[in-house]
Amino acid sequence: MLIYDEYHLPTSLEEALALWADAPEGSRLVSGATDILPWARDGRAGDVHLPALIDVTRIGELRGQKFEKGRVRLGANTVYQDFLTNDTLRRALPCMPHCAIWFADDQIRQQASLAGNLVNASPVADGTPPVVALNGEIELARLEDGEIRRRCVPVVDFIEGPGRTRIQPGEIATAVILDAANGYGGAFQKVGQRRSLVISVACCAALVKTDSSGRVFEDVRLALGGVGPGPMRLSAIESAMRGERVSRALIRRVAAGAGDMVASRSRKEYRREVVVNFVRAALEEALANQPDIEVKFQDAGETVDA
């Protein structure tokens, strides 16, 4: 059971920051509350008592999306369902719909925010690899001398380990800023210990763009989750693929090398096998998902079958 002494529902960012700066130690911020409510129950944390709960869902500034200079600024209250129902976001962030469909069920997707998923800093958070592949940054705000000060931190650096981030006391996550990847094909692979509402053991996000002929990799983005203390961008593999002819042999070769990136201490051999298969499948699926491009493999007689 979750109980608290005070419940605050601010309607402006300035009000929320002031409440958060003055909140007693042990207080919590919530948006969708899809992490804290399951945590505060018997079998996990048990009964949880908080001095104060600050709910940011009514802050208008944290809603909506804005496109500028090839980037997308998602307000911190953007929820996972938006990546399935907003056609503009589906086109601009082509790996996010594949991630969102795996993310729990409709009811939870309507509540769970992408920013909250990142701040929670689970090493197997579904949203982290797609955000890292999209060169994501998290925007943080704080009050300083009565003024709102903001800073942005790359998500790959923001998450330092399980439950640990670079957020400072008094700061609130206000937005997630991503590359717009229109024209890319996207994919997301995930495995867990059950079939329904699965929590990842490991996950992989891919973005792929070929030239107009579908024969050459123009750009490749790959990121992993669940294979170490934080998200991992596969930059060396990306560089090795750019400018190369599209072939299954190349995909198999880089996928085999991805297994060496696993740094997790638990189930390491299993994760290595999963990662190899995930990278291969994610690249093939992302190729197949490119809009208006017919991919042509260099390997004679082979086509996309993701």
C-alpha positions as semicolon CSV with decimal commas, in nm:
position;residue;x (nm);y (nm);z (nm)
1;M;0,000;0,000;0,000
2;L;0,117;0,353;-0,082
3;I;0,035;0,623;0,174
4;Y;0,156;0,983;0,196
5;D;0,113;1,283;0,423
6;E;0,063;1,539;0,145
7;Y;-0,046;1,515;-0,218
8;H;0,034;1,810;-0,447
9;L;-0,108;1,868;-0,795
10;P;0,074;2,175;-0,935
11;T;-0,047;2,335;-1,258
12;S;0,273;2,517;-1,355
13;L;0,637;2,414;-1,379
14;E;0,744;2,695;-1,148
15;E;0,498;2,576;-0,882
16;A;0,616;2,217;-0,917
17;L;0,983;2,316;-0,890
18;A;0,914;2,521;-0,578
19;L;0,727;2,231;-0,418
20;W;1,000;1,987;-0,514
21;A;1,279;2,211;-0,382
22;D;1,102;2,234;-0,044
23;A;0,976;1,876;-0,027
24;P;1,084;1,672;0,277
25;E;1,344;1,401;0,222
26;G;1,185;1,085;0,087
27;S;0,916;1,264;-0,116
28;R;0,850;1,148;-0,473
29;L;0,755;1,298;-0,808
30;V;0,506;1,108;-1,020
31;S;0,355;1,140;-1,365
32;G;0,185;0,815;-1,468
33;A;0,284;0,642;-1,141
34;T;0,312;0,310;-1,327
35;D;0,642;0,233;-1,153
36;I;0,575;0,351;-0,800
37;L;0,236;0,183;-0,754
38;P;0,353;-0,172;-0,838
39;W;0,666;-0,109;-0,627
40;A;0,461;-0,005;-0,323
41;R;0,282;-0,331;-0,268
42;D;0,330;-0,652;-0,075
43;G;0,597;-0,872;-0,227
44;R;0,810;-0,581;-0,342
45;A;0,845;-0,278;-0,118
46;G;0,549;-0,363;0,102
47;D;0,372;-0,069;0,267
48;V;0,538;0,258;0,162
49;H;0,492;0,585;0,346
50;L;0,601;0,908;0,175
51;P;0,610;1,256;0,328
52;A;0,478;1,408;0,003
53;L;0,376;1,304;-0,346
54;I;0,402;1,566;-0,622
55;D;0,195;1,482;-0,931
56;V;0,305;1,672;-1,245
57;T;0,033;1,547;-1,483
58;R;-0,159;1,877;-1,489
59;I;0,135;2,093;-1,594
60;G;0,052;2,217;-1,944
61;E;0,416;2,293;-2,029
62;L;0,501;1,924;-1,996
63;R;0,252;1,820;-2,265
64;G;0,278;1,811;-2,643
65;Q;0,552;1,785;-2,902
66;K;0,754;2,040;-3,099
67;F;0,965;1,988;-3,414
68;E;1,264;2,213;-3,474
69;K;1,589;2,181;-3,673
70;G;1,560;1,808;-3,728
71;R;1,478;1,733;-3,365
72;V;1,159;1,646;-3,177
73;R;1,097;1,783;-2,828
74;L;0,858;1,560;-2,638
75;G;0,705;1,710;-2,324
76;A;0,777;1,499;-2,018
77;N;0,413;1,391;-1,996
78;T;0,423;1,226;-2,341
79;V;0,299;0,872;-2,288
80;Y;0,378;0,551;-2,474
81;Q;0,034;0,533;-2,636
82;D;0,117;0,853;-2,826
83;F;0,376;0,662;-3,032
84;L;0,099;0,433;-3,157
85;T;-0,179;0,687;-3,216
86;N;0,006;1,004;-3,330
87;D;0,089;0,958;-3,699
88;T;0,345;1,239;-3,698
89;L;0,539;1,077;-3,415
90;R;0,510;0,734;-3,581
91;R;0,682;0,866;-3,894
92;A;0,944;1,077;-3,718
93;L;1,040;0,821;-3,451
94;P;1,005;0,490;-3,639
95;C;1,149;0,263;-3,368
96;M;0,919;0,400;-3,095
97;P;0,592;0,239;-3,217
98;H;0,761;-0,103;-3,217
99;C;0,882;-0,038;-2,863
100;A;0,543;0,094;-2,748
101;I;0,349;-0,208;-2,869
102;W;0,566;-0,425;-2,644
103;F;0,523;-0,185;-2,352
104;A;0,261;-0,346;-2,126
105;D;-0,104;-0,300;-2,228
106;D;-0,328;-0,016;-2,347
107;Q;-0,420;0,102;-1,998
108;I;-0,060;0,129;-1,882
109;R;0,056;0,286;-2,210
110;Q;-0,204;0,560;-2,157
111;Q;-0,041;0,647;-1,823
112;A;0,329;0,560;-1,853
113;S;0,549;0,848;-1,969
114;L;0,871;0,809;-2,165
115;A;1,049;1,061;-1,939
116;G;0,942;0,871;-1,628
117;N;1,073;0,548;-1,778
118;L;1,413;0,711;-1,833
119;V;1,433;0,874;-1,489
120;N;1,345;0,543;-1,325
121;A;1,671;0,413;-1,479
122;S;1,594;0,044;-1,495
123;P;1,873;-0,132;-1,688
124;V;1,603;-0,313;-1,888
125;A;1,371;-0,015;-1,948
126;D;1,211;-0,063;-2,290
127;G;1,227;0,305;-2,383
128;T;1,599;0,352;-2,329
129;P;1,749;0,177;-2,638
130;P;1,518;0,355;-2,888
131;V;1,590;0,690;-2,724
132;V;1,966;0,626;-2,733
133;A;1,945;0,521;-3,100
134;L;1,767;0,852;-3,167
135;N;2,052;1,048;-3,000
136;G;1,815;1,132;-2,718
137;E;1,870;1,398;-2,455
138;I;1,674;1,457;-2,140
139;E;1,595;1,815;-2,042
140;L;1,614;1,897;-1,672
141;A;1,487;2,210;-1,497
142;R;1,548;2,361;-1,155
143;L;1,476;2,687;-0,972
144;E;1,776;2,912;-0,919
145;D;1,733;3,260;-0,767
146;G;1,367;3,249;-0,861
147;E;1,439;3,168;-1,226
148;I;1,389;2,839;-1,411
149;R;1,724;2,705;-1,531
150;R;1,745;2,421;-1,782
151;R;2,013;2,181;-1,900
152;C;2,020;1,884;-2,136
153;V;2,207;1,558;-2,081
154;P;2,252;1,279;-2,340
155;V;2,047;0,982;-2,220
156;V;2,339;0,745;-2,277
157;D;2,528;0,947;-2,013
158;F;2,229;1,040;-1,797
159;I;2,168;0,680;-1,685
160;E;2,467;0,576;-1,475
161;G;2,342;0,238;-1,352
162;P;2,035;0,066;-1,206
163;G;1,826;0,338;-1,043
164;R;2,108;0,593;-1,075
165;T;2,103;0,903;-1,296
166;R;2,269;1,242;-1,324
167;I;1,959;1,426;-1,207
168;Q;2,045;1,669;-0,928
169;P;1,844;1,756;-0,614
170;G;1,564;1,995;-0,699
171;E;1,559;1,906;-1,071
172;I;1,257;1,783;-1,266
173;A;1,270;1,616;-1,608
174;T;1,075;1,843;-1,843
175;A;1,130;1,694;-2,191
176;V;1,296;1,427;-2,400
177;I;1,462;1,556;-2,718
178;L;1,522;1,316;-3,008
179;D;1,640;1,316;-3,368
180;A;1,359;1,316;-3,622
181;A;1,425;1,005;-3,831
182;N;1,173;1,036;-4,112
183;G;1,253;0,795;-4,393
184;Y;1,425;0,543;-4,166
185;G;1,302;0,194;-4,097
186;G;1,270;0,111;-3,728
187;A;1,264;-0,206;-3,520
188;F;1,263;-0,319;-3,158
189;Q;1,342;-0,665;-3,021
190;K;1,274;-0,779;-2,666
191;V;1,278;-1,099;-2,463
192;G;1,165;-1,173;-2,109
193;Q;1,055;-1,455;-1,882
194;R;0,688;-1,458;-1,979
195;R;0,472;-1,382;-2,281
196;S;0,231;-1,127;-2,134
197;L;0,326;-0,783;-1,995
198;V;0,686;-0,895;-2,026
199;I;0,972;-0,724;-1,841
200;S;1,284;-0,735;-2,056
201;V;1,583;-0,956;-1,994
202;A;1,742;-0,779;-2,292
203;C;1,621;-0,550;-2,569
204;C;1,751;-0,393;-2,888
205;A;1,648;-0,096;-3,102
206;A;1,751;-0,039;-3,464
207;L;1,714;0,238;-3,719
208;V;1,823;0,187;-4,079
209;K;1,829;0,407;-4,389
210;T;1,954;0,291;-4,729
211;D;2,017;0,489;-5,045
212;S;1,727;0,531;-5,286
213;S;1,824;0,212;-5,471
214;G;1,795;0,005;-5,152
215;R;2,145;-0,135;-5,210
216;V;2,371;0,063;-4,973
217;F;2,347;0,143;-4,600
218;E;2,342;0,521;-4,565
219;D;2,291;0,520;-4,189
220;V;2,252;0,260;-3,916
221;R;2,167;0,316;-3,547
222;L;2,178;0,036;-3,290
223;A;2,133;0,039;-2,913
224;L;2,099;-0,231;-2,647
225;G;1,942;-0,253;-2,303
226;G;1,971;-0,519;-2,034
227;V;2,328;-0,619;-2,120
228;G;2,506;-0,395;-1,871
229;P;2,441;-0,133;-1,601
230;G;2,314;0,119;-1,855
231;P;2,212;0,153;-2,219
232;M;2,472;0,081;-2,484
233;R;2,512;0,236;-2,830
234;L;2,684;0,008;-3,084
235;S;2,880;0,287;-3,252
236;A;3,158;0,067;-3,395
237;I;2,907;-0,160;-3,568
238;E;2,719;0,141;-3,704
239;S;3,038;0,286;-3,853
240;A;3,133;-0,049;-4,004
241;M;2,800;-0,070;-4,189
242;R;2,765;0,282;-4,328
243;G;2,848;0,294;-4,696
244;E;2,852;-0,086;-4,730
245;R;2,639;-0,291;-4,966
246;V;2,330;-0,440;-4,803
247;S;2,390;-0,812;-4,752
248;R;2,288;-1,084;-4,513
249;A;2,653;-1,182;-4,476
250;L;2,734;-0,834;-4,342
251;I;2,436;-0,843;-4,107
252;R;2,536;-1,185;-3,973
253;R;2,898;-1,073;-3,926
254;V;2,818;-0,756;-3,730
255;A;2,553;-0,938;-3,525
256;A;2,809;-1,199;-3,419
257;G;3,040;-0,923;-3,299
258;A;2,761;-0,759;-3,097
259;G;2,765;-1,052;-2,854
260;D;3,101;-0,932;-2,726
261;M;2,934;-0,614;-2,595
262;V;2,746;-0,796;-2,317
263;A;2,873;-0,672;-1,980
264;S;2,600;-0,808;-1,753
265;R;2,718;-1,030;-1,467
266;S;2,408;-1,251;-1,471
267;R;2,307;-1,498;-1,745
268;K;2,591;-1,364;-1,957
269;E;2,605;-1,648;-2,210
270;Y;2,229;-1,639;-2,255
271;R;2,238;-1,264;-2,311
272;R;2,520;-1,303;-2,565
273;E;2,311;-1,544;-2,769
274;V;2,005;-1,320;-2,742
275;V;2,199;-1,010;-2,850
276;V;2,344;-1,179;-3,157
277;N;1,998;-1,287;-3,270
278;F;1,838;-0,954;-3,176
279;V;2,084;-0,742;-3,372
280;R;2,042;-0,958;-3,680
281;A;1,662;-0,962;-3,656
282;A;1,638;-0,590;-3,573
283;L;1,851;-0,491;-3,873
284;E;1,648;-0,709;-4,109
285;E;1,319;-0,583;-3,967
286;A;1,430;-0,219;-3,988
287;L;1,528;-0,273;-4,354
288;A;1,185;-0,420;-4,423
289;N;1,014;-0,128;-4,246
290;Q;1,174;0,149;-4,455
291;P;0,901;0,353;-4,622
292;D;0,893;0,347;-5,004
293;I;1,221;0,153;-5,043
294;E;1,263;-0,193;-5,192
295;V;1,575;-0,338;-5,034
296;K;1,810;-0,530;-5,264
297;F;2,051;-0,766;-5,092
298;Q;2,388;-0,820;-5,251
299;D;2,357;-1,190;-5,164
300;A;2,204;-1,348;-5,474
301;G;1,846;-1,466;-5,432
302;E;1,797;-1,330;-5,079
303;T;1,525;-1,086;-4,975
304;V;1,402;-0,938;-4,651
305;D;1,193;-1,188;-4,453
306;A;1,179;-1,019;-4,111
